[in-house]
C-alpha cells in the first residue's frame, strides 16, 4: 500500500498582511524558494509521489501555475478546494476521494523541517502500520501550539490545544502520518469554539485507541512554523546560513526528484534550463556536472 500526501495551504494568513493581500502565504519566499517547496520536499523524502495541494479557489490557480500536474518532478499533483479555513482536520474531508483508502501524510504549507538524516527518519515510518505518528519539538513558547502531556515514563497521555499552562515544552509540529482511519475520525469531529475541525481532536482520538506515536525531534533538527514576519525572517536566515555552510540547497525539489530516480539527467537539465541565469540553475547544473557533492 502506498501513502498519499496532502499539503494544506489554506487560511487567510492575516498575520502576514499586507504581503498576503496579493499572494498566498505559501508562495512567499523563504530565502531562495517559495515556501511550499519545503513541505513538498518533506513529502518527497518520505517516499510520497502522489500529492494533493488543498487551498482556496482564489489561490489554487497560483499553485497550479507553479507545479502543473507534477510530472516534471516525477510526481502526480492534484488540487483540492477549501473555501473557508475550517481547520486542519477538514483537509482530510476535502481529500477523501484522493486518499481513497490509503494511508496519508499531511503537512502544513508553512512548516519547514531540516536536519541530518531527515529523509531516513521519514522513510522509517511504516506506511502499513496501524495508527498515527506525529512529531514533538521542544520550544520556548509552547502556549502557541498543541502541546503533548506525557506520563512519568515519557508516554503521551493527551494533546492540549494552546494551553495557558503547558504541561511540557513539546509542541506538535505540522507534520502528521495516519492510517486510513483518519477519514472516519475526521467525519465524527464537531467544530471547536472557533468553528474549526481541530487536528488536536484527531490526535487525541488516536491516543484513546492507543494508536498514536509521538516522535521527539532532537536538537539536531530545525522546525519553523512560518506564520509571522519574525518566524518567516528566521526561517529565511537559517536557510541562507545552512546552505552557505554546507554548499547545498535545502528543499531543492528538482534535486530530490533526481536523487530518488523520479527524473533522469535530461529531465533535470531541462529544469535547470528553465531557471537559466539564476543561482538556482547554476546549482542544478553543478549536480549534473558533478562539480560538488550534494545531498538531499
C-alpha positions in Angstrom: 0.0 0.0 0.0 1.3 3.4 -0.9 0.9 6.6 1.1 -0.7 9.7 -0.3 0.4 13.2 0.7 -1.7 16.3 1.4 -0.3 19.9 1.7 -2.7 22.2 3.4 -2.1 25.7 2.1 -5.3 27.4 3.0 -6.2 30.1 5.6 -6.2 33.9 5.3 -2.7 34.5 6.7 -3.8 37.7 8.4 -0.6 37.8 10.4 1.4 38.3 7.2 -0.7 41.1 5.7 -0.2 43.2 3.6 2.1 40.6 1.9 -0.8 38.2 1.7 -3.2 40.7 0.1 -1.6 39.9 -3.3 -0.4 36.3 -3.0 -0.7 33.1 -0.9 1.4 32.8 2.2 2.8 29.5 0.9 4.2 31.3 -2.2 6.1 33.9 -0.2 9.9 33.4 -0.5 11.8 31.5 2.2 15.2 32.8 1.1 15.6 31.5 -2.4 12.5 29.3 -2.9 8.7 29.5 -2.5 7.6 28.4 1.0 5.6 25.5 -0.4 8.8 23.9 -1.7 9.8 23.0 1.8 6.8 20.9 2.8 6.7 19.3 -0.7 10.4 18.3 -0.2 9.5 16.6 3.1 6.8 14.5 1.5 9.1 13.5 -1.3 11.8 12.4 1.2 9.1 10.4 2.9 8.6 8.5 -0.4 5.3 10.2 -1.3 4.7 10.6 -5.0 1.0 11.5 -5.2 0.2 14.8 -3.6 -2.9 17.0 -3.2 -2.5 20.7 -2.5 -5.5 22.0 -0.6 -6.2 25.7 -0.8 -8.9 28.3 -1.6 -10.2 28.7 -5.1 -8.8 32.2 -5.0 -5.2 30.9 -4.6 -5.3 27.4 -6.1 -4.5 28.6 -9.7 -1.2 30.0 -8.4 -0.1 26.6 -7.3 -1.4 25.0 -10.5 0.8 27.5 -12.4 3.8 26.6 -10.3 3.5 22.8 -10.3 1.0 21.9 -13.0 0.5 18.1 -12.7 3.9 17.5 -11.1 5.0 15.2 -13.9 8.2 17.2 -14.5 9.2 16.1 -11.0 8.1 12.5 -11.4 5.1 13.2 -9.2 1.3 13.3 -9.5 0.0 16.6 -8.1 -3.7 17.3 -7.8 -5.6 20.1 -6.2 -8.5 20.4 -3.7 -10.6 23.4 -2.7 -11.1 24.5 0.9 -13.1 27.8 0.6 -13.1 28.7 4.2 -10.4 27.9 6.9 -12.4 25.1 8.5 -9.5 23.6 10.4 -6.6 21.3 9.6 -8.6 18.1 10.0 -11.0 19.4 7.4 -8.3 18.7 4.8 -8.9 15.0 5.2 -12.6 15.5 4.2 -11.6 17.7 1.2 -9.1 15.0 0.1 -11.2 11.9 0.9 -11.6 10.9 -2.7 -7.9 11.4 -3.4 -6.8 9.4 -0.3 -9.0 6.6 -1.5 -8.5 4.0 1.3 -4.7 4.5 1.6 -2.6 5.9 4.4 -1.8 9.6 4.3 0.8 12.2 5.3 -0.5 15.7 6.0 1.9 18.6 6.2 1.1 22.3 6.7 2.2 24.5 3.9 4.0 26.9 6.1 6.1 24.3 8.0 9.8 23.9 7.4 11.8 20.9 8.6 15.5 20.3 8.2 18.1 18.1 9.9 20.7 15.4 9.2 19.1 12.1 8.1 15.6 13.6 8.0 14.9 11.5 4.9 15.9 8.3 6.7 13.7 9.2 9.7 10.7 9.8 7.5 11.1 6.7 5.4 11.4 4.6 8.6 7.7 5.3 9.3 5.9 2.2 8.2 3.1 3.2 5.9 1.2 0.0 6.7 1.4 0.4 10.4 -1.9 0.9 12.2 -2.5 4.3 13.8 -0.7 7.6 13.6 2.7 9.2 14.0 3.2 12.9 15.0 6.4 14.8 15.9 7.1 16.8 19.0 9.6 19.6 19.0 10.8 21.4 22.2 10.0 25.1 22.0 10.2 28.1 24.3 6.6 29.2 23.7 4.5 26.1 23.8 1.3 28.0 24.6 1.2 28.9 20.9 0.8 25.3 19.8 -0.8 22.0 20.5 1.3 20.6 23.4 1.9 17.0 24.4 1.3 15.9 28.0 3.5 12.9 29.0 3.3 10.5 31.9 6.3 9.7 34.1 7.5 7.1 31.6 7.6 9.6 28.8 4.5 8.2 27.1 1.9 10.6 25.5 -1.3 11.0 27.5 -3.0 13.9 25.9 -2.6 16.7 23.4 -3.7 20.1 24.6 -4.5 22.9 22.2 -2.7 26.2 23.1 -2.9 25.7 26.8 -2.4 28.6 29.2 -0.3 26.4 31.4 1.6 23.9 29.1 2.3 20.5 30.7 5.5 20.3 28.6 7.6 22.2 26.2 6.9 19.8 23.3 4.8 21.4 20.6 3.1 19.2 18.0 4.6 20.1 14.6 2.6 20.4 11.4 3.5 17.0 10.0 1.2 14.1 10.6 1.1 10.5 9.4 -2.1 8.5 9.7 -3.6 5.3 8.5 -7.0 5.4 6.7 -9.0 5.6 10.0 -8.4 9.3 9.9 -11.2 9.8 7.4 -13.9 8.4 9.7 -12.3 10.1 12.7 -12.5 13.5 10.9 -16.1 12.9 9.9 -17.0 12.3 13.6 -15.5 15.6 14.8 -17.5 18.5 16.0 -16.2 22.1 15.3 -14.4 23.7 18.1 -15.3 27.1 19.7 -13.6 28.8 16.8 -15.6 26.8 14.3 -12.9 24.5 13.1 -12.2 20.8 12.9 -9.1 20.5 15.1 -6.2 18.3 14.4 -5.7 18.0 18.1 -9.0 16.2 18.4 -7.8 13.8 15.7 -4.6 13.1 17.6 -6.5 12.6 20.9 -8.8 10.1 19.1 -5.8 8.0 18.1 -4.4 8.4 21.6 -7.6 7.0 23.1 -7.2 4.0 20.8 -3.6 3.6 22.0 -2.5 4.0 18.4 -0.6 7.3 18.3 3.2 7.5 18.4 4.9 10.8 19.3 8.4 11.1 17.9 10.5 13.7 19.7 12.7 15.6 17.2 16.2 16.0 18.5 18.1 19.3 18.8 19.8 18.4 15.6 16.6 19.2 13.7 15.2 22.6 12.9 11.5 23.3 12.7 9.9 26.6 11.7 6.2 27.5 11.6 6.5 30.5 9.3 3.2 32.2 10.1 4.6 35.6 11.4 7.0 38.1 9.9 9.6 37.2 12.6 9.4 33.5 12.0 9.5 34.0 8.2 12.6 36.0 8.6 14.2 33.5 11.0 13.5 30.7 8.5 15.0 32.6 5.6 18.1 33.4 7.6 18.5 29.8 8.7 18.2 28.5 5.2 20.7 31.0 3.8 23.3 30.2 6.5 22.9 26.5 6.3 23.1 26.5 2.5 26.2 28.6 2.6 27.9 26.5 5.2 27.0 23.1 3.7 27.2 24.1 0.0 23.8 22.6 -0.6 20.3 23.8 -1.2 17.6 22.9 1.3 14.3 21.6 -0.2 15.6 21.7 -3.8 12.7 19.6 -5.2 14.4 19.0 -8.5 17.5 17.6 -6.9 15.4 15.3 -4.6 13.5 14.0 -7.6 16.7 13.3 -9.4 18.4 11.6 -6.4 15.3 9.4 -5.9 15.3 8.4 -9.6 12.0 10.1 -10.3 13.6 12.1 -13.2 16.6 11.4 -15.4 19.6 13.6 -16.2 18.0 15.0 -19.3 14.9 16.0 -17.4 17.0 17.6 -14.7 18.9 19.5 -17.4 15.6 20.8 -18.8 14.6 22.1 -15.4 18.0 23.8 -15.0 17.5 25.5 -18.3 14.1 26.7 -17.1 15.8 28.6 -14.3 18.6 29.9 -16.5 20.7 32.8 -15.4 19.9 32.3 -11.7 22.0 30.8 -8.9 19.3 28.1 -8.7 20.0 26.9 -12.2 23.8 27.0 -11.5 23.2 24.6 -8.6 21.3 22.2 -10.8 23.9 22.4 -13.5 26.6 21.6 -10.8 24.7 18.5 -9.9 24.7 17.3 -13.5 28.4 18.1 -13.9 29.4 16.5 -10.6 31.3 19.7 -9.6 30.3 19.2 -6.0 28.9 16.6 -3.7 25.4 17.5 -2.6 22.8 15.6 -0.6 19.1 16.0 -0.1 
